[in-house]
Amino acid sequence: MTSHPSRHCTVELQALPSRIGQVRRIVSAHLRYWNLDTLIDRAALGVTELLTNVHLHAQPDKLCTVQLEHSMDRLTVSVHDHDPRLPVLEDLGHVAPLATEGRGLAMVAAMSESWGARPEGDRGKVVWFTLPASGGPVTVPGRVRRPAAGEQPVPGLAGVGADTALDGSRPTRAPARSAVPG
């Protein structure tokens, strides 16, 4: 049996839009260094959503800590902030189709193996998610993913795989367009 020591990365920051982009790049660089390239997109998306929630909702300040932990077969990403209020997972049926807010936790739940939030007493809270270190799919199409301990199921997302749109239809390719004018 091969021993795999755990790896840690901790970043303290003020959750401002400019810093969120920097932390996303730091997360990507650490995952590349740890040879976890297949997790970069999902981890960067998840940390962006959690930090955006801190930026939009945390009180009394926007100070937070992002922690990455790679241990054995799993990557855990957590964000600690000083606001004791736990996040609320929006029912996607009540979010306007063109709304720019209200889907962050649902996206984290859909792309992660498990996720949750826990109070830290008078020190605030921690919101976290896990990804399989293999980088493989998190859900198997046609199988309903069971919530982990402390996780709430996301209405409307149970059993939705990467090959199924939220309305149950199969996604189609978007037409290619040049980003260069002319």
LINGIPE-V861333 format. One record per helix or strand of 3 or more residues. SS is the DSSP state (hx for helix, st for strand). FROM is the first residue (numbers start at 1). LEN is the number of residues. Records with the same first field share a line. If there is no record, write none. Layout:
# LINGIPE-V861333
SS->FROM-LEN, FROM-LEN
This chain:
# LINGIPE-V861333
st->7-8, 63-9, 74-8, 114-6, 125-8
hx->17-17, 37-21, 92-3, 104-8, 121-3
